[in-house]
Amino acid sequence: MTYYDIGLSVAAAFIAVSFLITTWRIVVGPNSLDRLVGMDAFIAMTQCALAVYLCWSFNTSVVNAMLVVALLGFISTVAVTRFRRRDNQ
């Protein structure tokens, strides 16, 4: 195992732990804004996970999926914040 593989393994482990923490924030979040921020972080971590996979496998077809995830994440965040109402209403 090379230093490159060890570094990618550490990055993958950190991403896996952050997925668990963010999933907990989405489920338990006290209001809808916390859940929205958690979902936005989930999208960003998905992109990071795809980037680690890209570095690990040298499979450049993942770049298209990364672009789609980025665009859908941006559009969904903007759409939800545009039509979001306060929780107490």
Secondary structure, DSSP 8 states (H G I E B T S, - for coil): --HHHHHHHHHHHHHHHHHHHHHHHHHH-SSHHHHHHHHHHHHHHHHHHHHHHHHHH--TTHHHHHHHHHHHHHHHHHHHHHH---TT-
